[in-house]
């Protein structure tokens, strides 16, 4: 008779675990989409700061400003990688986000080459 009360408890625990497991992909997808949206907003703010800093220096690049450009490129590469990983997991995004990050992914290699041409000399000093 003592085993009877345990079975409903065990059943409830199993049901709760299954419910949590089935909700996990949805939660992970929401986290992924939120992380990408936050990343886009963060990069936009950082680009605004970088432009302001460059304008304050009369658009004359120096080591610090070139490092800022490199940091932005690295952040964009990381966000693009994260976006692609989320898409492989089946996460869906708005058309605007897909367009923005697909275009960015196509441009990143060219932007890195441009950074090397523009800032390579500054970074060697």
PLY file of the C-alpha trace (Angstrom):
ply
format ascii 1.0
element vertex 125
property float x
property float y
property float z
element edge 124
property int vertex1
property int vertex2
end_header
0.00 0.00 0.00
2.92 2.33 0.63
3.93 2.16 -3.03
0.67 3.65 -4.26
1.35 7.26 -3.16
4.78 7.20 -4.83
3.48 6.32 -8.26
1.34 9.42 -8.72
4.28 11.52 -7.52
6.63 9.76 -9.93
4.10 10.20 -12.71
3.78 13.91 -11.94
7.56 14.30 -11.93
7.83 12.57 -15.29
5.05 14.71 -16.76
6.70 17.87 -15.41
10.06 16.84 -16.86
8.52 16.11 -20.26
6.67 19.41 -20.24
9.88 21.28 -19.44
11.75 19.35 -22.12
9.11 20.05 -24.77
9.08 23.76 -23.88
12.89 24.00 -24.03
13.18 24.32 -27.85
10.65 27.15 -27.90
12.46 28.88 -25.06
15.81 28.35 -26.79
14.42 29.78 -30.03
13.10 32.82 -28.16
16.49 33.26 -26.47
18.27 32.96 -29.79
16.04 35.52 -31.50
16.35 37.90 -28.55
20.14 37.49 -28.52
20.32 38.36 -32.24
18.03 41.38 -31.82
20.12 42.58 -28.86
23.30 42.04 -30.86
22.00 44.11 -33.76
21.02 46.95 -31.43
24.37 46.79 -29.64
26.32 46.94 -32.89
24.23 49.87 -34.10
25.02 51.79 -30.88
28.72 50.92 -31.17
28.77 52.09 -34.80
27.23 55.40 -33.77
29.88 55.84 -31.07
32.64 54.93 -33.53
31.38 57.44 -36.10
31.23 60.14 -33.44
34.79 59.38 -32.31
36.07 59.45 -35.88
34.27 62.73 -36.60
35.72 64.25 -33.42
39.17 63.34 -34.74
38.47 65.07 -38.09
38.18 61.63 -39.72
41.91 61.09 -39.22
42.41 57.45 -38.30
44.80 56.46 -35.57
45.54 53.18 -33.81
42.69 53.61 -31.31
40.10 54.36 -34.00
41.33 51.48 -36.15
41.03 49.17 -33.15
37.45 50.38 -32.73
36.73 49.51 -36.34
38.28 46.07 -35.85
36.22 45.47 -32.71
33.07 46.33 -34.68
34.04 43.92 -37.44
34.69 41.17 -34.89
31.30 41.81 -33.29
29.60 41.64 -36.68
31.39 38.37 -37.53
30.32 36.89 -34.18
26.72 38.02 -34.65
26.66 36.60 -38.18
27.97 33.26 -36.90
25.41 33.24 -34.09
22.63 34.08 -36.56
23.63 31.21 -38.87
23.79 28.80 -35.92
20.29 29.85 -34.85
18.95 29.39 -38.38
20.46 25.88 -38.54
18.50 25.10 -35.37
15.31 26.17 -37.14
14.84 29.55 -35.47
12.87 31.94 -37.65
13.52 35.67 -37.84
11.73 38.65 -39.31
12.42 39.44 -42.96
14.24 42.61 -41.91
16.66 40.69 -39.66
17.25 38.01 -42.30
17.91 40.66 -44.96
20.21 42.68 -42.70
22.29 39.76 -41.52
22.44 37.97 -44.87
23.68 41.16 -46.51
26.16 41.72 -43.67
27.46 38.17 -44.02
28.12 38.77 -47.71
29.94 42.06 -46.99
32.10 41.04 -44.02
35.01 39.60 -45.99
35.20 42.72 -48.15
34.99 44.93 -45.05
37.83 43.01 -43.40
40.00 43.45 -46.51
39.16 47.16 -46.57
40.10 47.42 -42.89
43.49 45.84 -43.62
44.13 48.29 -46.47
42.99 51.28 -44.43
44.25 50.47 -40.96
47.01 47.93 -41.46
49.70 50.60 -41.38
48.21 52.27 -38.29
48.24 48.99 -36.38
51.89 48.22 -37.18
53.21 51.37 -35.51
0 1
1 2
2 3
3 4
4 5
5 6
6 7
7 8
8 9
9 10
10 11
11 12
12 13
13 14
14 15
15 16
16 17
17 18
18 19
19 20
20 21
21 22
22 23
23 24
24 25
25 26
26 27
27 28
28 29
29 30
30 31
31 32
32 33
33 34
34 35
35 36
36 37
37 38
38 39
39 40
40 41
41 42
42 43
43 44
44 45
45 46
46 47
47 48
48 49
49 50
50 51
51 52
52 53
53 54
54 55
55 56
56 57
57 58
58 59
59 60
60 61
61 62
62 63
63 64
64 65
65 66
66 67
67 68
68 69
69 70
70 71
71 72
72 73
73 74
74 75
75 76
76 77
77 78
78 79
79 80
80 81
81 82
82 83
83 84
84 85
85 86
86 87
87 88
88 89
89 90
90 91
91 92
92 93
93 94
94 95
95 96
96 97
97 98
98 99
99 100
100 101
101 102
102 103
103 104
104 105
105 106
106 107
107 108
108 109
109 110
110 111
111 112
112 113
113 114
114 115
115 116
116 117
117 118
118 119
119 120
120 121
121 122
122 123
123 124
